[in-house]
Amino acid sequence: MAQEVYISLGGNLGQRHRFILGALKSLEQRLGPIISASQLYETPPWGFESDHSFLNAVAIFHTSRSPQEVLEVLLNTERTFGRKRIESPNYTSRTLDLDLLFYGDEVMKTEHLELPHPRIPQRAFVLVPLAEIAEDYLHPIEQKTIRELLTLCPDTSPIHPWKSLTVT
């Protein structure tokens, strides 16, 4: 059965805009059609220091893949665009970061995947683009809409619209 999946896209190294557009095209081919995509936002690094700001967006896809399959597609796509994951407790700069935020209303926790993504309520760089395309979506654990979560978000980082995210 097909599900709506919500994916955050970001990166702060290299050709950020091209990497996100390329990832969207790749994900559409491997997951299914894009239902909606936010514009791009320029944001400071979250949880670490860097001289390079991020571009962030959120997109909703329609997919028949399982949550684990979606995660594998995301990890493979990151590698395709030069992401090198390192074992470290600290966040680092990256070419592309893809996170599975929601898989329908699924709630699950495994060794490699937690749904919904556990840090959504703390991250304005996720909530702002998410609110643009799904402000009334009800978080299945918090039982608050994305708009309400954004209002309560402790992250006050400056987030600026960068430019339209046009997939062609």
BATI-126160 format. One record per residue (C-alpha): x, y, z. Coordinates in steps of 0.05 Angstrom, whole numbers, plus 32768, in hexadecimal, padded with zeros to 4 digits. Each point is the difference from the previous one (the first is absolute). Example, Ala and Ser with C-alpha at 12.3 -4.5 7.8 and 13.67 -1.06 7.14 Angstrom:
REM residues 2
   px   py   pz
 80F6 7FA6 809C
 801B 8045 7FF3
***
This chain:
REM residues 168
   px   py   pz
 8000 8000 8000
 801C 8044 7FED
 8011 8033 8035
 8011 8049 8003
 8048 8009 8018
 801C 8042 8019
 804A 800A 7FF3
 802E 8039 8014
 8039 8012 7FD2
 803B 802B 8012
 8049 800C 7FF5
 8036 8033 800C
 803B 7FEA 7FD4
 800B 8005 7FB6
 7FC9 8011 7FCF
 7FC9 7FFE 8035
 7FC7 8014 7FD1
 8013 7FCF 7FCA
 8009 7FC7 8032
 7FBA 800B 801C
 7FE1 8005 7FBB
 8026 7FC2 7FEA
 7FEA 7FDA 803E
 7FB7 8013 7FF4
 8003 7FE5 7FB9
 8023 7FC0 8017
 7FCE 7FF6 8039
 7FC6 800A 7FD1
 801B 7FC9 7FD3
 800E 7FD0 803A
 7FC7 800F 8030
 7FC6 801B 7FD7
 7FE1 8042 7FEE
 800C 8041 8025
 7FBE 8018 801E
 801C 8042 8019
 8042 8022 800D
 8010 803E 8029
 802C 8038 7FE8
 8049 8000 8015
 8015 8022 8041
 8045 8017 8014
 800F 7FED 8048
 803B 8000 802F
 801F 7FBE 8015
 7FD8 7FDE 8038
 8026 7FDF 8038
 8046 8012 7FE7
 802B 8039 7FE7
 8010 800A 7FB6
 800F 803A 7FD1
 7FD0 7FE2 7FCD
 7FB5 800B 8006
 7FCE 7FCB 7FED
 7FC9 7FFE 7FCC
 7FC4 7FD9 8019
 7FBE 7FEA 7FE4
 7FCA 7FCC 800C
 7FDC 7FD5 7FCC
 7FC6 7FD0 8003
 8002 7FC2 7FD5
 7FCE 7FCA 7FF1
 8021 7FBC 8006
 7FF1 7FB6 8004
 8044 7FF1 8020
 8005 7FEB 8049
 801F 8030 8034
 8040 7FD7 8000
 8003 8002 7FB4
 7FF5 804B 8000
 8039 8008 8032
 802F 7FD6 7FD4
 7FED 802B 7FC3
 8010 803F 8029
 8044 7FE6 8017
 8012 7FE9 7FB9
 7FEC 8044 7FE4
 802B 8024 8033
 803C 7FD6 7FEB
 7FF2 800E 7FB7
 8006 804B 800F
 8042 7FF8 8026
 7FE8 7FF8 8048
 8032 7FDC 802A
 7FE3 7FEB 8043
 8032 7FFB 8038
 7FF7 7FE0 8043
 7FFD 803C 802E
 7FD1 8019 8036
 8007 8046 7FE2
 7FDD 801F 7FC4
 802D 8014 7FC5
 7FFB 8025 7FBE
 7FE5 7FD6 7FC7
 7FEF 8002 7FB6
 7FBB 7FE2 800A
 7FD7 7FEB 803C
 7FBE 7FDB 7FF6
 7FD3 7FEF 803A
 7FC0 7FD9 8000
 7FD2 802B 802B
 7FBE 7FDC 7FFA
 7FE7 7FC0 7FDF
 7FB5 800B 8000
 7FEB 7FFD 8049
 8031 7FC8 800F
 8020 7FFE 8045
 803C 7FD1 8006
 8045 7FFA 801E
 8035 7FD0 7FE8
 804C 8001 8006
 8006 8029 7FC0
 7FBE 8024 7FF8
 7FD1 8027 802D
 7FBE 801B 7FE7
 7FED 8036 8004
 8046 801E 8000
 800D 800E 8049
 801D 8047 7FF9
 7FCA 8020 7FD5
 7FE4 802A 8039
 8045 801E 8010
 8014 8013 7FB9
 7FE6 8040 7FE2
 8026 7FF1 7FC0
 7FD2 7FC4 7FF7
 7FC0 801E 801C
 8001 8040 7FD6
 8001 7FDC 7FBC
 7FD3 7FCA 801B
 7FCD 8034 8016
 8002 801F 7FBB
 7FE5 7FC0 7FE0
 7FDC 7FDB 803A
 7FF1 8031 8038
 7FC2 7FD9 8016
 8022 7FBB 8000
 7FF7 7FE1 8045
 803F 7FE5 801F
 7FEC 7FB9 8015
 8025 8001 8042
 7FFE 8049 8015
 7FB6 8006 7FEA
 800E 8047 7FE9
 7FFE 801D 7FBA
 8041 8015 7FDE
 7FE9 8048 8008
 7FF8 7FF5 804B
 8044 7FDE 8005
 8021 803A 7FDC
 7FE1 8031 8031
 801B 7FD7 803A
 8044 7FF2 7FE1
 803B 8014 802D
 802D 800B 7FC3
 8002 804B 7FEF
 8034 7FFB 7FC9
 7FF7 8031 7FC7
 7FE0 7FDD 7FC5
 7FFA 8026 7FBE
 7FDD 7FEC 7FC0
 8037 7FF5 7FCC
 7FDC 7FF3 7FBF
 7FCB 7FD5 7FE1
 800C 7FB6 7FFD
 7FED 7FEF 7FB9
 8007 7FB9 7FE9
 8006 7FFC 7FB5
***
